[in-house]
């Protein structure tokens, strides 16, 4: 094991996607390196509703990213070689250029302000020996992705209080269970943005079809994909709350609709700079849609402060209108991409 330095902080940047911390962690690393964004803009186009309920992007998996090296180390190895000293292991890994993530019990780490005693995947990208603190990232504040700090002792407590039983119940990525995950830069150059692949992905998004070749392909038959599927899941969640106020609510069903358009605006801006898309009107239409989706999400959150069901009725109708707008904008954009304008 190498001797650790007094302080070591690996580069991170504010990520363009924060729906899930796993996406945000990888993007915070990738976006800190010049030249990676064009490749990323070919991702986050197609969406999926796992089991027609859990929303996500279908076309990004950081474990398959050509610019990243990914390793998964069983926790038993940490016990054997580091005597379960997760702080020492994390510092050694960071000194070697590796970003570290693993499951922790949130109640032991005050950076998590939502309370409760949950299992969550913590991302560690630096340390300071003088302050005895780690630099960490996660969706700490009710889904809001943030960079914070925790003490060495808090990290150890959070890690050591996870159990195999807790991990079996963990609903996140199975790769996180019983293991430490590491990522580092591979040294490979980022592939260029491919407008043809974007057009194919956009068509998948519109038609609700399985992803085109070039992305991870699994058996997706029990699930639903694309534009209409995500809107219908979101509208369905609103209807469930109207009928039963204590029904399960998932803000990610509304977050992804707005975030998808936020990324689209970044993508169209890049394409305009590269003279791949020179029609300013389509950009303005997407900007209008993005603003309205942001307002619609705010309506949902307002309901939970006011308990005024009329807000939900209005929001359900608004999201149906926005679905039609999304389909119209995306169809128009796809037509222009295929026409080469």
C-alpha positions as CSV (number, residue, x, y, z in Angstrom):
1,X,0.0,0.0,0.0
2,X,1.3,3.4,-0.9
3,X,1.8,6.2,1.6
4,X,-1.0,8.7,1.5
5,X,-0.5,12.4,1.1
6,X,-1.8,15.1,3.5
7,X,-4.5,16.1,1.0
8,X,-5.7,14.8,-2.3
9,X,-8.7,15.9,-4.3
10,X,-9.6,14.4,-7.7
11,X,-11.3,16.7,-10.2
12,X,-15.1,16.8,-10.4
13,X,-17.6,19.1,-12.2
14,X,-21.3,19.8,-11.7
15,X,-23.1,17.1,-13.8
16,X,-25.7,17.8,-16.4
17,X,-27.8,14.8,-15.2
18,X,-28.6,14.2,-11.6
19,X,-31.7,11.9,-11.8
20,X,-29.7,9.1,-10.1
21,X,-26.5,9.6,-8.1
22,X,-24.8,6.9,-10.1
23,X,-25.3,8.8,-13.3
24,X,-24.3,12.1,-11.6
25,X,-21.1,10.6,-10.0
26,X,-19.8,9.4,-13.4
27,X,-20.8,12.6,-15.1
28,X,-19.1,14.7,-12.5
29,X,-15.9,12.9,-13.3
30,X,-16.3,12.8,-17.1
31,X,-17.4,16.5,-17.4
32,X,-14.3,17.5,-15.5
33,X,-12.2,16.3,-18.5
34,X,-12.1,18.5,-21.6
35,X,-13.6,16.9,-24.8
36,X,-16.0,14.4,-23.2
37,X,-19.3,16.3,-23.4
38,X,-19.8,15.7,-27.2
39,X,-19.8,12.0,-26.6
40,X,-22.1,12.3,-23.6
41,X,-24.6,14.3,-25.8
42,X,-25.3,11.1,-27.7
43,X,-26.6,9.7,-24.4
44,X,-29.6,10.6,-22.3
45,X,-32.0,10.5,-25.3
46,X,-34.0,7.3,-24.9
47,X,-35.9,6.8,-21.6
48,X,-37.3,3.7,-20.0
49,X,-39.9,2.8,-17.3
50,X,-38.6,-0.3,-15.7
51,X,-41.6,-2.6,-14.9
52,X,-43.6,0.4,-16.2
53,X,-42.9,2.3,-13.0
54,X,-39.2,3.2,-12.4
55,X,-38.0,5.8,-14.8
56,X,-34.5,6.0,-16.1
57,X,-32.3,6.8,-19.1
58,X,-31.7,3.7,-21.2
59,X,-28.6,4.7,-23.2
60,X,-26.0,5.4,-20.5
61,X,-24.0,3.0,-18.4
62,X,-20.8,4.4,-16.9
63,X,-19.5,0.8,-16.5
64,X,-19.3,0.6,-20.3
65,X,-17.9,4.1,-20.9
66,X,-14.8,4.0,-23.1
67,X,-13.2,6.9,-21.2
68,X,-13.5,5.2,-17.8
69,X,-11.9,2.2,-16.2
70,X,-14.3,0.4,-13.8
71,X,-13.4,-2.1,-11.1
72,X,-15.6,-3.9,-8.5
73,X,-13.8,-5.1,-5.4
74,X,-15.5,-7.5,-3.0
75,X,-15.7,-6.2,0.6
76,X,-14.0,-9.3,1.9
77,X,-10.8,-8.1,0.2
78,X,-11.0,-4.8,2.1
79,X,-11.3,-6.8,5.3
80,X,-8.3,-9.0,4.4
81,X,-5.9,-6.4,3.2
82,X,-7.1,-3.2,5.0
83,X,-8.5,-4.7,8.1
84,X,-11.9,-3.2,7.2
85,X,-10.3,0.3,7.5
86,X,-12.4,1.9,4.7
87,X,-10.8,5.3,5.3
88,X,-7.3,4.0,4.7
89,X,-8.5,2.1,1.6
90,X,-10.3,5.2,0.2
91,X,-7.2,7.4,0.7
92,X,-5.0,4.8,-1.0
93,X,-7.4,4.6,-3.9
94,X,-7.7,8.3,-4.3
95,X,-3.9,8.7,-4.2
96,X,-3.8,6.2,-7.1
97,X,-6.3,8.3,-9.1
98,X,-9.4,6.2,-8.3
99,X,-12.8,7.6,-7.4
100,X,-14.5,5.4,-4.8
101,X,-18.1,4.5,-4.1
102,X,-19.8,2.1,-1.6
103,X,-22.9,1.7,0.4
104,X,-23.3,3.4,3.7
105,X,-26.0,3.8,6.4
106,X,-27.1,7.4,6.0
107,X,-28.0,8.1,9.6
108,X,-24.2,8.0,10.5
109,X,-23.4,10.7,7.9
110,X,-24.9,14.2,8.7
111,X,-24.5,15.3,5.1
112,X,-27.7,13.4,4.5
113,X,-30.3,15.8,5.7
114,X,-33.5,13.8,4.9
115,X,-33.2,11.8,8.0
116,X,-34.0,8.1,8.3
117,X,-31.8,5.1,8.4
118,X,-31.3,4.1,4.7
119,X,-28.7,2.4,2.6
120,X,-27.2,4.7,0.0
121,X,-24.3,4.7,-2.4
122,X,-21.7,7.3,-1.3
123,X,-19.2,8.8,-3.8
124,X,-15.7,9.8,-2.4
125,X,-13.3,11.9,-4.5
126,X,-10.9,13.4,-2.1
127,X,-9.6,13.7,1.5
128,X,-7.9,16.2,3.8
129,X,-5.7,14.6,6.6
130,X,-5.4,17.8,8.6
131,X,-9.1,18.3,8.8
132,X,-9.7,14.5,8.9
133,X,-12.4,14.9,6.3
134,X,-13.4,13.2,3.0
135,X,-14.9,15.0,0.0
136,X,-18.1,13.3,-0.9
137,X,-21.0,13.5,-3.3
138,X,-24.6,12.1,-3.4
139,X,-28.2,13.2,-3.7
140,X,-28.0,14.4,-0.1
141,X,-31.0,16.8,0.0
142,X,-34.2,15.0,-1.1
143,X,-32.8,14.1,-4.5
144,X,-30.6,17.2,-4.9
145,X,-27.1,16.3,-5.9
146,X,-24.4,18.0,-3.9
147,X,-20.7,18.0,-3.0
148,X,-20.1,17.9,0.7
149,X,-17.7,16.6,3.4
150,X,-17.8,14.1,6.2
151,X,-15.3,13.1,8.8
152,X,-13.2,10.0,8.8
153,X,-15.1,8.7,11.7
154,X,-18.5,9.3,10.0
155,X,-17.4,7.5,6.9
156,X,-16.2,4.5,9.0
157,X,-19.5,4.4,11.0
158,X,-21.6,4.6,7.8
159,X,-19.6,1.8,6.1
160,X,-19.2,-0.5,9.1
161,X,-22.9,-0.5,10.0
162,X,-24.1,-1.9,6.7
163,X,-25.0,-5.5,6.8
164,X,-25.5,-8.3,4.3
165,X,-29.2,-8.3,5.1
166,X,-29.4,-4.5,4.4
167,X,-27.6,-5.0,1.1
168,X,-30.0,-7.8,0.0
169,X,-32.9,-5.3,0.5
170,X,-31.1,-2.5,-1.4
171,X,-33.1,-1.6,-4.5
172,X,-30.2,0.0,-6.4
173,X,-27.6,-1.4,-8.8
174,X,-26.7,-5.0,-7.8
175,X,-23.0,-4.2,-8.5
176,X,-23.0,-2.0,-5.3
177,X,-24.0,-4.9,-3.1
178,X,-21.1,-6.4,-1.1
179,X,-18.5,-4.4,-2.9
180,X,-16.5,-1.2,-3.4
181,X,-16.7,0.3,-6.9
182,X,-13.8,2.3,-8.4
183,X,-13.6,4.4,-11.5
184,X,-10.6,6.2,-13.1
185,X,-9.8,7.7,-16.4
186,X,-8.8,5.1,-19.0
187,X,-6.7,7.5,-21.1
188,X,-8.9,6.9,-24.2
189,X,-10.0,9.9,-26.2
190,X,-13.7,10.6,-26.2
191,X,-15.5,9.6,-29.4
192,X,-17.1,12.4,-31.4
193,X,-20.7,13.4,-31.3
194,X,-22.6,11.3,-33.9
195,X,-25.7,13.2,-35.3
196,X,-26.9,10.0,-37.1
197,X,-26.9,8.1,-33.8
198,X,-28.8,10.9,-32.2
199,X,-31.4,10.8,-34.9
200,X,-31.8,7.0,-34.4
201,X,-32.1,7.5,-30.6
202,X,-34.6,10.3,-31.0
203,X,-36.7,8.1,-33.2
204,X,-36.6,5.3,-30.6
205,X,-37.7,8.0,-28.0
206,X,-40.7,8.9,-30.2
207,X,-41.8,5.4,-31.1
208,X,-41.2,3.8,-27.7
209,X,-39.0,1.1,-29.2
210,X,-36.1,-0.8,-27.9
211,X,-32.7,1.0,-28.2
212,X,-30.9,0.9,-31.5
213,X,-27.6,-1.0,-31.8
214,X,-24.7,0.6,-30.1
215,X,-26.3,0.7,-26.6
216,X,-26.7,-2.1,-24.0
217,X,-29.4,-4.6,-25.1
218,X,-31.2,-6.7,-22.6
219,X,-34.6,-8.3,-22.5
220,X,-36.7,-5.2,-22.2
221,X,-40.1,-6.8,-23.0
222,X,-41.8,-6.3,-19.6
223,X,-40.9,-2.6,-19.6
224,X,-42.0,0.6,-21.5
225,X,-39.9,3.1,-23.3
226,X,-39.8,6.5,-24.7
227,X,-41.6,9.8,-24.6
228,X,-45.2,8.7,-24.1
229,X,-44.4,6.0,-21.5
230,X,-42.7,8.4,-19.1
231,X,-45.4,11.0,-19.3
232,X,-48.1,8.4,-18.7
233,X,-46.3,7.1,-15.7
234,X,-46.0,10.6,-14.3
235,X,-49.7,11.4,-15.0
236,X,-50.6,8.1,-13.5
237,X,-48.8,9.0,-10.3
238,X,-50.7,12.2,-10.1
239,X,-54.0,10.4,-10.5
240,X,-53.0,7.9,-7.8
241,X,-52.3,10.8,-5.4
242,X,-55.7,12.4,-6.2
243,X,-57.5,9.1,-5.4
244,X,-55.3,8.2,-2.4
245,X,-53.3,11.0,-0.9
246,X,-50.8,8.6,0.9
247,X,-50.1,6.8,-2.4
248,X,-46.4,6.3,-3.3
249,X,-44.9,9.4,-4.9
250,X,-41.7,9.4,-6.9
251,X,-40.4,12.9,-7.9
252,X,-38.0,11.3,-10.4
253,X,-41.0,10.6,-12.7
254,X,-41.3,14.4,-13.0
255,X,-37.6,15.2,-12.7
256,X,-36.7,13.2,-15.8
257,X,-39.2,14.9,-18.0
258,X,-37.6,18.3,-17.2
259,X,-34.0,17.1,-17.1
260,X,-34.4,15.4,-20.5
261,X,-35.2,18.8,-22.1
262,X,-32.4,20.5,-20.2
263,X,-29.9,18.1,-21.7
264,X,-31.6,18.5,-25.1
265,X,-31.0,22.3,-25.0
266,X,-27.3,21.6,-24.3
267,X,-27.2,19.2,-27.2
268,X,-28.9,21.6,-29.6
269,X,-26.6,24.4,-28.5
270,X,-23.6,22.2,-29.3
271,X,-25.1,21.2,-32.6
272,X,-25.7,24.9,-33.5
273,X,-22.1,25.7,-32.6
274,X,-20.9,22.9,-34.9
275,X,-23.3,24.0,-37.7
276,X,-25.2,20.7,-37.5
277,X,-28.5,22.4,-36.6
278,X,-29.0,26.0,-37.7
279,X,-32.8,26.5,-37.2
280,X,-33.1,28.7,-34.1
281,X,-36.9,28.2,-34.0
282,X,-36.6,24.6,-32.9
283,X,-34.3,25.6,-30.1
284,X,-36.8,28.2,-28.9
285,X,-39.6,25.7,-29.0
286,X,-37.6,23.3,-26.8
287,X,-36.6,26.1,-24.5
288,X,-40.3,26.9,-24.0
289,X,-41.1,23.2,-23.4
290,X,-38.2,23.0,-20.8
291,X,-39.5,26.0,-18.9
292,X,-43.1,24.6,-18.8
293,X,-41.8,21.2,-17.6
294,X,-39.9,23.0,-14.9
295,X,-43.1,24.9,-13.9
296,X,-45.1,21.7,-14.0
297,X,-42.7,20.0,-11.6
298,X,-43.1,22.9,-9.3
299,X,-46.8,22.5,-9.3
300,X,-46.4,18.9,-8.0
301,X,-44.2,20.0,-5.2
302,X,-46.5,22.9,-4.3
303,X,-49.3,20.4,-3.8
304,X,-47.4,18.7,-1.0
305,X,-47.2,22.1,0.9
306,X,-50.8,23.1,0.3
307,X,-52.7,19.7,-0.1
308,X,-54.9,21.4,-2.6
309,X,-56.1,18.7,-5.0
310,X,-57.1,21.2,-7.6
311,X,-53.4,21.8,-8.2
312,X,-53.0,18.1,-9.1
313,X,-56.0,18.2,-11.5
314,X,-54.4,21.1,-13.2
315,X,-51.0,19.5,-13.3
316,X,-52.4,16.2,-14.8
317,X,-54.0,18.2,-17.7
318,X,-50.9,20.3,-18.1
319,X,-48.6,17.3,-18.4
320,X,-50.9,15.9,-21.1
321,X,-50.5,19.1,-23.0
322,X,-46.8,19.0,-22.5
323,X,-46.7,15.4,-23.8
324,X,-48.3,16.6,-27.1
325,X,-45.8,19.5,-27.3
326,X,-42.9,17.1,-26.7
327,X,-44.1,14.7,-29.5
328,X,-44.6,17.6,-31.8
329,X,-41.2,19.2,-31.1
330,X,-39.4,15.9,-31.3
331,X,-41.1,14.8,-34.6
332,X,-40.2,18.2,-36.1
333,X,-36.6,17.9,-34.9
334,X,-36.3,14.3,-36.2
335,X,-37.6,15.4,-39.6
336,X,-35.0,18.1,-39.8
337,X,-32.2,15.8,-38.8
338,X,-33.2,13.3,-41.5
339,X,-33.4,16.1,-44.0
340,X,-30.0,17.3,-43.0
341,X,-31.1,20.8,-42.0
